[in-house]
Amino acid sequence: MKLVISPAKSLDFETQVPTEVFTNPFFIEKSKIINKSLKKLSPKELSDLMAISDKLAELNWQRNQDRNFETNAISAQARQAVFAFNGEVYTGLDAYSIPSENFEVLNDKVRILSGLYGILKPFDIIEPYRLEMGKKLKVGMNENLYQIWKPLVADFLNKEMNENEVLINLASTEYFSAVDTKLLKSKIITPEFKDYKDDKLKIISFFAKKARGLMARYIVDNNIDSVEDLKMFNVEGYAFDESLSTNDKYIFTR
């Protein structure tokens, strides 16, 4: 079993990481090509592309200019992906508290989809960046990032997984759209997390994002390989609802 999650816009390159072990992103040469297109954009163009403030645009313009993709050292400007992202999903995952004896399971099961890097293993080393998958950045003959990553990411997953393995989709729609599911050999299960509010079941974005991280952590902590074991997820009040679920969509409610 493997799972995919989205990256986060918020980054943490200050907290001390608990390990010096790192790996290199698989598609680093493609990332360099994408970065060349980013470097051509002015701060104003970055602001318009990503709908960010002038201050953030200046920061990321400088990052784009400085990025050198040196992946042979841990520094203030490079760290393992799972410790670099800092959003609700990563609050749920809480990678900093994962025991070192579980790092092998973490690195084996978790994959992070990325606009700049395509797909990352948790210990792949990255530099600070801002590039959402859904932004229409033209790179060469490609009109957007999906055209670049869809076939590559699917092929990467196919080579990592056998036909009997299950891929757990804990990514957002924006990011999972970078996986060409028609090319995938493995079965895909997409968990959804719903809360009762005003006597109705609703997907509440903040809670759903955190729950994706909580499930990723549950899979790592328990080395889950069975969909039946996945159904036993019961963290922070969520429980599997068989009556609402289908073969490829598992609904968890609280």
GILIN-V924118 format. One record per pair of residues at least 12 apart in sequence whose C-alpha atoms are under 6 Angstrom apart, sorted by sequence separation. I is the first residue (numbers start at 1). J is the second residue. D is the distance in Angstrom with one decimal. If there is no record, write none. Layout:
<<I & J & D> <I & J & D>>
This chain:
<<240 & 252 & 4.4> <239 & 252 & 5.1> <43 & 57 & 5.1> <238 & 252 & 5.7> <239 & 253 & 5.5> <43 & 58 & 5.3> <107 & 122 & 5.5> <193 & 208 & 5.4> <238 & 253 & 5.2> <115 & 131 & 5.6> <238 & 254 & 4.7> <115 & 132 & 5.4> <237 & 254 & 5.6> <43 & 61 & 5.6> <115 & 133 & 4.3> <166 & 186 & 5.7> <168 & 188 & 6.0> <165 & 186 & 5.9> <166 & 187 & 5.0> <167 & 188 & 4.8> <168 & 189 & 5.0> <169 & 190 & 4.8> <163 & 185 & 5.5> <166 & 188 & 5.9> <168 & 190 & 5.9> <163 & 186 & 4.9> <39 & 64 & 5.5> <154 & 179 & 5.5> <39 & 65 & 5.7> <153 & 179 & 5.9> <154 & 180 & 5.6> <150 & 178 & 4.7> <149 & 178 & 5.9> <150 & 179 & 4.9> <150 & 180 & 5.0> <154 & 184 & 5.8> <118 & 149 & 5.9> <146 & 178 & 5.3> <82 & 122 & 4.7> <134 & 174 & 6.0> <81 & 122 & 5.4> <81 & 123 & 5.9> <170 & 212 & 5.5> <80 & 123 & 4.6> <81 & 124 & 5.8> <80 & 124 & 5.2> <81 & 125 & 5.9> <80 & 125 & 4.2> <81 & 126 & 5.9> <79 & 125 & 4.9> <79 & 126 & 5.6> <78 & 126 & 5.3> <78 & 127 & 4.5> <77 & 127 & 5.5> <191 & 249 & 5.6> <195 & 253 & 5.7> <189 & 248 & 4.5> <190 & 249 & 4.8> <191 & 250 & 4.5> <192 & 251 & 4.9> <193 & 252 & 4.9> <194 & 253 & 4.8> <195 & 254 & 5.2> <189 & 249 & 5.6> <191 & 251 & 5.8> <193 & 253 & 5.8> <13 & 84 & 5.8> <12 & 84 & 5.0> <11 & 84 & 5.5> <11 & 85 & 4.7> <12 & 86 & 5.9> <11 & 86 & 5.1> <10 & 86 & 5.1> <8 & 85 & 5.3> <10 & 87 & 5.8> <8 & 87 & 5.2> <31 & 116 & 5.6> <31 & 117 & 5.5> <25 & 124 & 5.3> <23 & 123 & 5.5> <24 & 124 & 4.9> <22 & 123 & 4.8> <23 & 124 & 4.4> <24 & 125 & 5.8> <22 & 124 & 5.7> <37 & 139 & 6.0> <6 & 112 & 5.7> <2 & 109 & 4.4> <3 & 110 & 5.2> <4 & 111 & 4.8> <5 & 112 & 5.1> <6 & 113 & 5.4> <4 & 112 & 5.6> <106 & 220 & 5.6> <105 & 220 & 6.0> <92 & 210 & 4.8> <89 & 209 & 5.1> <93 & 213 & 4.3> <88 & 209 & 5.6> <89 & 210 & 4.5> <92 & 213 & 4.1> <93 & 214 & 5.3> <88 & 210 & 4.8> <92 & 214 & 4.4> <89 & 212 & 5.9> <90 & 213 & 5.8> <89 & 213 & 4.3> <93 & 217 & 4.9> <1 & 165 & 5.3> <3 & 167 & 5.4> <1 & 166 & 5.0> <2 & 167 & 5.1> <3 & 168 & 4.4> <4 & 169 & 5.4> <5 & 170 & 5.0> <6 & 171 & 4.8> <1 & 167 & 5.9> <3 & 169 & 5.8> <4 & 170 & 5.6> <5 & 171 & 4.1> <4 & 171 & 5.8> <1 & 225 & 5.1>>
